[in-house]
Amino acid sequence: MVYDPTKLKDYQIAELAEINMPSAGEWAERLGLQKDEIIPYGRVAKLDFMKIIDRLKNRPDGKYINVTAITPTPFGEGKTTTTLGLVEGLGKRGMNAGAAIRQPSGGPTMNVKGTAAGGGNALAIPMTEFSLGLTGDINDIMNAHNLAMVALNARMQHERNYDDAELARRGLRRLDIDPARVEIGWVIDFCAQGLRKIIMGIGGRMDGYMMESRSSIAVSSELMSILAVATDLKDLRERVGKIIVAYDKKGNPVTTSDLEVAGAMTAFMRNAINPTLMSTVEYQPVLVHAGPFANIAIGQSSVIADRIALKMLDYNVTESGFGADIGFEKFWNIKCRLSGLVPNASVITATIRALKMHGGGPKVIAGRPLPQDYTKENLELLERGIVNLLHHISIVKKAGINPVVCVNAFSTDTKEEIAMVRRYAEQAGARFALSEHWLKGGDGALDLADAVIEACNDKVNFSYLYPPDLPLRQKVEIIAREIYGAEGVSWTLEAEAKAMRFESDPAFADFSTMMVKTHLSLTHEPAVKGAPRGWILPVHDILVFAGAGSLCPMAGTISLMPGTGSNPAYRRIDVDTATGKVTGLF
């Protein structure tokens, strides 16, 4: 059934669609799962990853489609909506299709962005559960992460209070942790700017070790990145034990294994390794697993979710965070390399109004009417902004993958504007589709589905951007030039010294290069739109995520704890006390 999103809010559409949502038993029958492979969890279910993969290991994989986008703008380009709409369109064409998407963080849900469930008739359900914690994976990550911080601070306190003999009597060895080189802080799944910098351990000798600390949003935890790239529970356990929590006074890393806390952390995450099964409003399967930051971490749903989906489905549509310069680049050169999976096609999501902003359109101010440039035809502005789309098409083509440009339709788009985007996209070697999935669901995404089916039938000449054994600085140079469009890279003395040390240490030889950059621009400057040339990418530091196996060159300052705005979403969210239903979400 198609609902009218011009009259119904998303949560109302979700409530209506949820009436006939498949049960765990119905899903098992539809997806060909054994009874013990699906674990009911309220109105959703978890999938037993190891059992499914073991049973289906010899089944050929389905088609693998990545959804990415142009450089994000305040409008929002609708990647998740497009992902779900494409799945619905494939379903209308009789295909056994599903999606793998990330779990939303409670911070954005309760702040300005809102939930990430899609919208209109391209929506993930049950929406309330999706938006408010789902099956507890983020809580598991918070508990595991904060347990590491508890172990670290307690160890520092005990080493301060006891001599070596007393430590030995208690079964401990002195780690001699340097309080100035503690690498982790606490995490919480809200945008709590007041916790960005804190002093902990205030009180007496039994009140912990007094030191500067911080809190970050939960999805920025290295544990979330580990969940996204882990191949199984054994791999997860090994990666958790490699997390560097601090350095000792000689500069040696102190890990969760050194603190003897890695096992307990993994125990918290034992259920989080299994993806959650949800539904589109047209009742196709949606796997939800992992939700890491895309501008500091991998920004993808998990390798595990994709592996399951490709065995169960004929078409698996997986979404990458932000634009192709960040999300797709990491999907291509990190996720695909780690998983060994090769995509058949990639969808680049764009909107006419976002392209106008990239062409120099006026600033959008929340609470004020949109400037007429975005609601009336303006071909000159649009043509200037299409350069951003063309840049993202070129990124996807470098991977040897067939790009499909999807214009996520709005009622203000004109025929001439759509024709212009089509002409430029096709001239650049991409297929083009106008999709009305928000308004019409799968029926509105038939052209998109057809374009994707055609792209998946083409030959793929997939190759990575760089060989894995290339020195770190050369990888960064290639990414900066080939993906961002920079003329080169500048390194601070500290960052270059770190890079040289990592390049000479065999322990880091197989680490992924996880670039850290603003998602709001192809450059390191958030305000710079379009596809600029003649600029240099500055790298000022390199973070180490040893458990996730990644080195993170920092091109700009990225806050790991967003702030809550003056008009957050929680002001409009409530519960109907007569029915218990949540209102006001998204």
C-alpha positions as CSV (number, residue, x, y, z in Angstrom):
1,M,0.0,0.0,0.0
2,V,1.2,3.5,-0.9
3,Y,0.6,6.3,1.7
4,D,0.3,10.0,1.1
5,P,3.5,11.6,2.6
6,T,2.1,15.0,1.9
7,K,-0.6,14.5,4.5
8,L,0.9,11.9,6.8
9,K,4.1,12.3,8.9
10,D,6.7,9.6,8.7
11,Y,5.9,8.1,12.1
12,Q,2.2,7.9,11.0
13,I,3.2,6.1,7.8
14,A,5.3,3.8,9.9
15,E,2.5,3.0,12.3
16,L,0.2,2.1,9.5
17,A,2.7,-0.1,7.7
18,E,3.7,-1.9,10.9
19,I,0.3,-3.4,11.2
20,N,1.1,-6.0,8.6
21,M,4.9,-6.2,9.1
22,P,6.1,-9.8,8.8
23,S,6.8,-11.7,12.0
24,A,10.0,-13.5,12.7
25,G,8.5,-16.8,11.5
26,E,7.2,-15.2,8.3
27,W,10.7,-13.7,7.6
28,A,12.3,-17.1,8.2
29,E,10.0,-18.7,5.6
30,R,10.5,-15.9,3.1
31,L,14.3,-15.8,3.4
32,G,14.8,-19.6,3.6
33,L,16.1,-19.5,7.2
34,Q,16.1,-22.3,9.7
35,K,14.2,-21.8,12.9
36,D,17.3,-21.4,15.1
37,E,18.9,-18.9,12.7
38,I,16.4,-16.1,13.5
39,I,16.2,-14.7,17.0
40,P,12.9,-12.8,17.8
41,Y,13.5,-9.6,19.6
42,G,10.2,-7.8,20.2
43,R,8.9,-6.6,16.8
44,V,12.2,-7.2,15.1
45,A,14.7,-10.1,15.1
46,K,18.4,-10.7,15.1
47,L,20.0,-13.1,12.6
48,D,22.5,-15.7,13.9
49,F,25.3,-14.7,11.6
50,M,27.6,-17.8,12.1
51,K,24.8,-20.3,11.6
52,I,23.5,-18.7,8.4
53,I,27.0,-18.1,6.8
54,D,28.1,-21.7,7.6
55,R,24.9,-23.2,6.1
56,L,24.9,-21.0,3.0
57,K,28.7,-20.8,2.4
58,N,28.5,-22.5,-0.9
59,R,25.6,-20.5,-2.3
60,P,26.6,-17.9,-4.9
61,D,26.4,-14.3,-3.8
62,G,23.7,-12.0,-5.2
63,K,24.3,-8.6,-6.8
64,Y,26.1,-6.1,-4.7
65,I,25.0,-2.4,-5.0
66,N,26.5,0.6,-3.1
67,V,24.6,3.8,-2.5
68,T,26.6,6.9,-2.1
69,A,25.9,10.6,-2.8
70,I,27.2,14.0,-3.8
71,T,28.9,16.2,-1.2
72,P,26.2,16.6,1.6
73,T,24.4,19.9,2.1
74,P,22.0,21.1,4.8
75,F,19.2,19.9,2.6
76,G,20.1,16.2,3.0
77,E,20.3,14.3,-0.2
78,G,18.3,11.2,1.0
79,K,20.8,8.3,0.7
80,T,18.8,6.1,3.1
81,T,15.6,7.0,1.5
82,T,17.1,6.2,-1.9
83,T,18.5,2.9,-0.6
84,L,15.1,1.8,0.7
85,G,13.3,3.1,-2.4
86,L,15.6,1.2,-4.7
87,V,15.0,-2.0,-2.7
88,E,11.2,-1.4,-3.1
89,G,11.6,-0.7,-6.8
90,L,13.6,-3.9,-7.2
91,G,10.8,-5.7,-5.3
92,K,8.2,-4.3,-7.8
93,R,10.3,-5.8,-10.6
94,G,10.0,-9.2,-8.9
95,M,13.5,-9.3,-7.5
96,N,14.5,-10.8,-4.1
97,A,16.1,-7.6,-2.8
98,G,17.1,-6.1,0.6
99,A,19.2,-3.5,2.2
100,A,22.0,-3.2,4.7
101,I,22.1,0.1,6.5
102,R,23.6,1.6,9.6
103,Q,22.0,2.1,13.0
104,P,21.3,5.7,13.9
105,S,22.8,7.3,16.9
106,G,20.6,8.7,19.7
107,G,22.6,11.9,19.5
108,P,21.4,13.1,16.0
109,T,17.9,11.5,16.6
110,M,17.4,13.7,19.6
111,N,19.2,16.7,18.1
112,V,18.8,18.5,14.7
113,K,19.2,15.8,12.1
114,G,16.6,13.4,13.4
115,T,16.5,9.7,12.8
116,A,17.9,8.0,9.7
117,A,15.0,5.7,8.8
118,G,14.4,7.1,5.3
119,G,11.2,9.0,4.7
120,G,7.7,8.9,3.0
121,N,7.1,5.6,1.3
122,A,10.8,4.7,1.4
123,L,11.0,4.1,5.2
124,A,12.4,1.5,7.5
125,I,10.1,0.0,10.1
126,P,9.4,-0.4,13.0
127,M,10.5,3.3,13.0
128,T,10.3,3.9,16.8
129,E,12.5,0.9,17.6
130,F,15.0,1.8,14.9
131,S,15.2,5.3,16.2
132,L,15.4,4.5,20.0
133,G,18.1,1.9,20.5
134,L,16.8,-1.0,18.4
135,T,18.2,-4.2,19.9
136,G,20.8,-2.5,22.0
137,D,24.0,-2.7,19.9
138,I,25.0,0.8,20.7
139,N,24.4,0.2,24.4
140,D,26.6,-2.9,24.2
141,I,29.3,-0.8,22.6
142,M,28.9,1.9,25.3
143,N,29.2,-0.6,28.1
144,A,32.2,-2.3,26.5
145,H,34.0,1.0,25.8
146,N,33.3,2.5,29.2
147,L,34.5,-0.7,30.9
148,A,37.9,-0.2,29.3
149,M,37.9,3.3,30.7
150,V,36.9,2.0,34.2
151,A,39.8,-0.6,34.0
152,L,42.3,2.0,32.9
153,N,41.4,4.6,35.6
154,A,41.3,1.9,38.3
155,R,44.7,0.6,37.3
156,M,46.2,4.0,37.4
157,Q,44.7,4.5,40.9
158,H,46.1,1.2,42.2
159,E,49.5,1.8,40.7
160,R,49.6,5.2,42.4
161,N,48.5,3.8,45.8
162,Y,50.5,0.5,45.9
163,D,54.2,-0.4,45.5
164,D,55.3,-3.2,43.2
165,A,55.2,-5.9,45.9
166,E,51.6,-5.1,46.8
167,L,50.6,-5.0,43.2
168,A,52.2,-8.4,42.7
169,R,50.3,-9.7,45.7
170,R,47.1,-8.5,44.0
171,G,48.1,-10.3,40.8
172,L,49.0,-7.1,38.9
173,R,52.2,-5.8,37.2
174,R,53.0,-2.2,37.0
175,L,52.0,-0.7,33.6
176,D,53.4,2.7,34.4
177,I,50.8,4.5,32.4
178,D,51.6,8.1,31.3
179,P,48.5,10.2,32.4
180,A,49.4,12.7,29.6
181,R,49.0,10.0,26.9
182,V,45.7,8.5,27.6
183,E,44.1,7.8,24.2
184,I,40.5,7.1,25.1
185,G,37.7,8.8,27.1
186,W,34.2,7.9,27.9
187,V,31.3,7.6,25.5
188,I,27.6,8.5,25.6
189,D,25.0,8.3,22.8
190,F,23.9,11.9,23.0
191,C,25.3,15.2,21.7
192,A,26.6,16.4,25.1
193,Q,29.0,19.3,24.4
194,G,29.3,19.9,28.2
195,L,31.3,16.6,28.5
196,R,33.8,17.3,25.7
197,K,36.4,18.1,28.3
198,I,36.2,17.0,31.9
199,I,38.3,16.4,35.0
200,M,37.7,13.0,36.6
201,G,38.8,11.5,39.9
202,I,38.1,14.6,42.0
203,G,38.2,13.6,45.7
204,G,40.5,11.4,47.7
205,R,42.9,8.6,47.0
206,M,40.1,6.1,46.7
207,D,38.1,8.1,44.2
208,G,40.0,7.1,41.1
209,Y,43.0,8.7,39.4
210,M,42.5,12.5,38.9
211,M,43.2,13.5,35.4
212,E,41.8,15.3,32.4
213,S,39.4,13.3,30.3
214,R,36.6,13.6,27.8
215,S,33.4,12.1,26.5
216,S,32.7,11.3,22.8
217,I,29.5,10.2,21.1
218,A,29.1,6.4,21.3
219,V,29.3,5.8,17.5
220,S,32.7,7.3,17.3
221,S,34.1,4.5,19.6
222,E,36.7,2.3,18.0
223,L,34.5,-0.6,19.0
224,M,31.9,0.6,16.5
225,S,34.5,0.5,13.8
226,I,35.6,-2.9,14.9
227,L,32.0,-4.2,14.7
228,A,31.8,-2.9,11.1
229,V,34.9,-4.7,9.9
230,A,34.9,-7.9,12.0
231,T,34.5,-11.1,10.1
232,D,33.3,-13.3,13.0
233,L,33.4,-13.5,16.8
234,K,37.0,-14.7,17.0
235,D,38.1,-11.8,14.8
236,L,36.1,-9.4,17.0
237,R,37.7,-10.8,20.2
238,E,41.2,-10.4,18.7
239,R,40.6,-6.9,17.5
240,V,39.1,-5.8,20.9
241,G,42.3,-7.0,22.6
242,K,44.4,-4.8,20.4
243,I,42.8,-1.5,21.2
244,I,45.4,1.0,22.5
245,V,44.0,2.8,25.6
246,A,47.2,4.7,26.6
247,Y,51.0,4.7,26.4
248,D,53.4,4.1,29.2
249,K,56.1,6.5,30.2
250,K,58.5,4.9,27.8
251,G,56.1,5.4,24.9
252,N,55.0,1.8,24.6
253,P,51.3,1.1,23.9
254,V,49.0,-0.1,26.7
255,T,46.2,-2.2,25.3
256,T,42.9,-3.6,26.6
257,S,44.7,-7.0,26.7
258,D,47.3,-5.4,29.1
259,L,44.5,-4.3,31.3
260,E,42.9,-7.8,31.1
261,V,39.6,-6.3,30.2
262,A,39.3,-7.3,26.5
263,G,37.4,-10.6,27.3
264,A,34.8,-8.8,29.4
265,M,34.4,-6.1,26.7
266,T,33.7,-8.8,24.1
267,A,31.2,-10.4,26.4
268,F,29.2,-7.2,26.3
269,M,29.3,-7.3,22.5
270,R,28.6,-11.0,22.0
271,N,25.0,-10.3,20.8
272,A,25.9,-7.1,18.9
273,I,27.8,-9.2,16.3
274,N,24.4,-10.4,14.9
275,P,22.6,-8.0,12.6
276,T,19.1,-6.9,13.3
277,L,16.3,-7.6,10.7
278,M,13.8,-4.9,9.9
279,S,11.5,-4.1,7.0
280,T,10.7,-1.5,4.4
281,V,7.1,-0.2,4.4
282,E,6.7,-2.5,1.4
283,Y,8.0,-5.4,3.4
284,Q,11.4,-6.1,1.9
285,P,14.2,-7.1,4.4
286,V,16.5,-4.5,5.9
287,L,19.5,-5.5,7.8
288,V,20.8,-3.0,10.4
289,H,24.3,-3.4,11.7
290,A,27.0,-1.0,12.9
291,G,26.9,2.8,12.7
292,P,30.4,4.3,12.8
293,F,31.2,7.9,12.0
294,A,32.1,8.3,8.3
295,N,34.4,11.3,8.7
296,I,36.7,9.5,11.2
297,A,35.8,5.9,10.8
298,I,34.7,3.6,8.0
299,G,31.1,4.9,7.9
300,Q,29.5,1.7,6.6
301,S,27.1,-1.0,7.7
302,S,29.0,-4.1,8.6
303,V,30.9,-6.6,6.5
304,I,28.8,-9.3,8.4
305,A,25.5,-7.8,7.3
306,D,26.6,-7.6,3.6
307,R,27.9,-11.2,3.7
308,I,24.5,-12.5,5.1
309,A,22.5,-10.4,2.7
310,L,24.4,-11.5,-0.4
311,K,23.8,-15.1,0.5
312,M,20.1,-14.7,1.2
313,L,19.2,-12.2,-1.5
314,D,19.5,-11.7,-5.3
315,Y,20.2,-8.0,-4.7
316,N,21.8,-6.4,-1.6
317,V,21.8,-2.6,-1.5
318,T,24.3,-1.3,1.0
319,E,24.8,2.4,2.0
320,S,27.9,4.4,2.6
321,G,28.1,7.5,4.8
322,F,28.3,11.0,3.3
323,G,29.6,11.6,-0.3
324,A,31.6,9.4,-2.5
325,D,34.8,11.2,-1.5
326,I,34.5,9.8,2.0
327,G,31.9,7.0,2.2
328,F,32.5,5.4,-1.2
329,E,36.2,5.8,-1.0
330,K,36.3,3.8,2.3
331,F,33.8,1.3,1.0
332,W,36.0,0.7,-2.1
333,N,39.5,0.7,-0.6
334,I,38.8,-0.5,2.9
335,K,35.6,-2.4,3.3
336,C,35.8,-4.3,-0.1
337,R,39.5,-5.1,0.5
338,L,38.8,-6.5,4.0
339,S,35.7,-8.4,2.9
340,G,36.9,-9.6,-0.5
341,L,33.5,-8.6,-1.9
342,V,33.2,-6.8,-5.3
343,P,30.3,-4.5,-6.0
344,N,28.4,-4.6,-9.3
345,A,27.1,-1.0,-9.3
346,S,27.0,2.2,-7.3
347,V,24.2,4.7,-7.1
348,I,25.1,8.4,-6.6
349,T,22.2,10.2,-4.9
350,A,21.7,13.9,-5.7
351,T,19.0,16.5,-5.5
352,I,18.4,19.5,-7.8
353,R,18.4,21.9,-4.9
354,A,21.6,20.5,-3.4
355,L,23.4,20.9,-6.7
356,K,22.2,24.5,-6.8
357,M,23.8,25.1,-3.4
358,H,27.1,23.6,-4.8
359,G,26.7,26.1,-7.7
360,G,26.9,29.0,-5.2
361,G,23.3,29.1,-4.1
362,P,22.4,31.2,-1.0
363,K,22.8,29.9,2.5
364,V,19.8,28.0,4.1
365,I,18.8,29.2,7.5
366,A,16.7,26.8,9.7
367,G,13.2,28.1,10.4
368,R,13.2,30.5,7.5
369,P,11.6,30.0,4.1
370,L,13.9,28.6,1.4
371,P,15.3,31.2,-1.0
372,Q,13.6,31.2,-4.4
373,D,16.7,29.9,-6.1
374,Y,15.9,26.5,-4.6
375,T,12.1,26.5,-5.3
376,K,12.2,28.1,-8.8
377,E,14.0,27.1,-12.0
378,N,17.6,28.3,-12.1
379,L,19.6,26.6,-14.8
380,E,22.6,28.7,-14.4
381,L,23.0,27.9,-10.7
382,L,22.3,24.3,-11.3
383,E,24.9,24.0,-14.2
384,R,27.6,25.5,-12.0
385,G,26.8,23.0,-9.2
386,I,26.8,19.9,-11.5
387,V,30.6,20.0,-11.3
388,N,30.3,18.4,-7.9
389,L,28.2,15.6,-9.3
390,L,30.6,15.1,-12.1
391,H,33.5,14.8,-9.6
392,H,31.7,12.1,-7.7
393,I,30.9,10.2,-10.9
394,S,34.6,10.2,-11.7
395,I,35.4,8.8,-8.2
396,V,33.1,5.8,-8.7
397,K,34.4,5.2,-12.3
398,K,38.0,5.1,-11.0
399,A,37.0,1.9,-9.1
400,G,35.8,0.3,-12.4
401,I,32.2,0.3,-11.1
402,N,29.2,1.3,-13.1
403,P,27.6,4.5,-11.7
404,V,23.9,5.3,-11.7
405,V,23.0,8.9,-10.9
406,C,19.7,9.0,-9.0
407,V,18.0,12.4,-8.7
408,N,15.9,12.1,-5.6
409,A,12.8,14.0,-6.9
410,F,11.2,17.1,-5.3
411,S,8.0,18.8,-6.5
412,T,10.0,21.9,-7.2
413,D,12.2,20.2,-9.8
414,T,11.5,21.3,-13.4
415,K,11.7,19.3,-16.6
416,E,14.5,21.5,-17.9
417,E,16.5,21.1,-14.7
418,I,16.1,17.3,-14.7
419,A,17.0,17.2,-18.4
420,M,20.2,19.2,-17.7
421,V,21.4,16.8,-14.9
422,R,20.6,13.8,-17.1
423,R,22.6,15.2,-20.0
424,Y,25.7,15.9,-17.9
425,A,25.5,12.5,-16.1
426,E,25.2,10.5,-19.4
427,Q,28.0,12.5,-21.0
428,A,30.1,11.6,-18.0
429,G,29.4,7.9,-18.6
430,A,26.8,7.3,-15.9
431,R,23.3,6.0,-16.2
432,F,20.5,8.3,-15.0
433,A,17.3,7.8,-13.2
434,L,14.7,10.2,-11.7
435,S,13.1,8.6,-8.7
436,E,10.0,9.4,-6.8
437,H,10.3,6.8,-4.1
438,W,9.5,9.2,-1.3
439,L,6.1,10.0,-2.9
440,K,5.3,6.7,-4.6
441,G,7.4,4.0,-2.9
442,G,8.6,1.2,-5.2
443,D,6.3,2.3,-8.1
444,G,8.2,5.6,-8.1
445,A,11.6,3.9,-8.2
446,L,11.0,1.6,-11.2
447,D,13.3,3.6,-13.5
448,L,16.0,3.5,-10.8
449,A,15.6,-0.2,-10.3
450,D,15.8,-0.8,-14.1
451,A,19.0,1.3,-14.4
452,V,20.6,-0.6,-11.5
453,I,19.6,-4.0,-13.0
454,E,21.2,-2.9,-16.3
455,A,24.3,-1.7,-14.5
456,C,24.6,-4.9,-12.6
457,N,24.6,-6.9,-15.8
458,D,27.5,-4.9,-17.2
459,K,31.1,-6.1,-16.8
460,V,32.9,-4.7,-13.8
461,N,36.6,-3.9,-14.0
462,F,37.0,-3.5,-10.3
463,S,40.4,-2.4,-9.0
464,Y,41.6,-0.6,-5.9
465,L,43.0,2.9,-5.9
466,Y,46.3,1.9,-4.5
467,P,48.2,-1.3,-3.5
468,P,48.1,-2.2,0.2
469,D,51.8,-2.2,0.7
470,L,52.3,1.4,-0.5
471,P,53.8,3.7,2.1
472,L,51.2,5.7,4.1
473,R,52.2,9.1,2.8
474,Q,51.9,7.9,-0.8
475,K,48.4,6.5,-0.1
476,V,47.4,9.9,1.4
477,E,48.8,11.7,-1.6
478,I,46.9,9.5,-4.0
479,I,43.6,9.9,-2.1
480,A,44.1,13.7,-1.9
481,R,44.8,14.1,-5.6
482,E,42.6,11.4,-7.2
483,I,39.6,11.5,-4.8
484,Y,39.5,15.0,-3.3
485,G,41.0,16.9,-6.3
486,A,43.8,18.5,-4.3
487,E,47.1,19.4,-5.9
488,G,49.1,17.8,-3.1
489,V,49.4,17.3,0.7
490,S,51.2,19.3,3.3
491,W,52.3,17.6,6.6
492,T,53.0,19.2,9.9
493,L,56.4,18.1,11.4
494,E,54.6,16.0,14.0
495,A,52.4,14.3,11.5
496,E,55.2,13.5,9.1
497,A,57.3,12.1,11.9
498,K,54.5,9.8,12.9
499,A,54.0,8.8,9.3
500,M,57.6,7.9,8.9
501,R,57.5,5.9,12.1
502,F,54.5,3.9,11.0
503,E,56.0,3.3,7.5
504,S,59.1,1.8,9.1
505,D,57.3,-0.4,11.6
506,P,56.1,-3.8,10.2
507,A,53.3,-3.9,12.8
508,F,51.4,-1.3,10.8
509,A,52.1,-2.7,7.3
510,D,48.6,-4.0,6.8
511,F,46.7,-1.1,8.5
512,S,44.0,0.6,6.4
513,T,44.3,4.3,5.6
514,M,41.2,5.8,7.1
515,M,41.2,9.5,6.1
516,V,39.7,12.0,8.6
517,K,38.1,15.0,6.8
518,T,35.0,17.1,6.8
519,H,32.1,15.6,4.9
520,L,30.7,19.0,3.9
521,S,33.3,19.7,1.2
522,L,35.7,17.9,-1.1
523,T,38.3,20.0,0.6
524,H,39.2,20.2,4.3
525,E,37.2,23.5,4.5
526,P,33.5,22.8,5.3
527,A,32.3,26.1,3.6
528,V,33.9,25.4,0.3
529,K,31.4,23.9,-2.1
530,G,31.5,22.6,-5.7
531,A,34.7,20.9,-6.9
532,P,37.5,23.3,-6.3
533,R,41.0,23.0,-7.7
534,G,44.4,24.5,-6.8
535,W,44.4,23.7,-3.1
536,I,46.6,21.6,-0.7
537,L,45.3,19.1,1.8
538,P,46.9,19.7,5.2
539,V,47.5,16.7,7.5
540,H,48.2,17.7,11.1
541,D,48.1,14.4,13.0
542,I,47.5,10.7,12.7
543,L,45.3,8.7,15.0
544,V,45.8,5.0,15.6
545,F,42.9,2.5,15.8
546,A,44.9,-0.6,16.4
547,G,41.9,-2.9,17.0
548,A,40.1,-1.7,13.8
549,G,43.5,-2.0,12.0
550,S,43.5,1.6,10.7
551,L,45.8,4.7,10.6
552,C,43.7,7.9,10.5
553,P,45.5,10.9,8.9
554,M,43.7,14.0,10.3
555,A,42.9,16.7,7.6
556,G,41.1,19.2,9.8
557,T,39.6,19.2,13.2
558,I,36.8,16.7,13.7
559,S,34.8,16.9,16.9
560,L,33.9,13.4,18.3
561,M,31.2,15.0,20.5
562,P,28.6,17.0,18.5
563,G,26.7,19.7,20.4
564,T,22.9,19.9,20.9
565,G,21.3,22.9,19.1
566,S,18.8,25.3,20.5
567,N,15.8,23.7,18.7
568,P,16.5,19.9,19.1
569,A,14.2,17.2,18.0
570,Y,13.5,16.0,21.6
571,R,11.3,19.1,22.1
572,R,8.8,17.5,19.7
573,I,9.0,13.9,20.7
574,D,6.4,12.5,23.2
575,V,4.4,9.5,24.1
576,D,0.7,9.0,23.7
577,T,-0.2,7.9,27.3
578,A,-3.4,6.2,26.1
579,T,-1.7,4.0,23.5
580,G,2.0,4.1,24.5
581,K,3.0,5.2,20.9
582,V,5.8,7.5,20.4
583,T,4.9,10.7,18.5
584,G,7.0,13.4,16.8
585,L,9.9,11.2,15.6
586,F,11.4,12.7,12.4
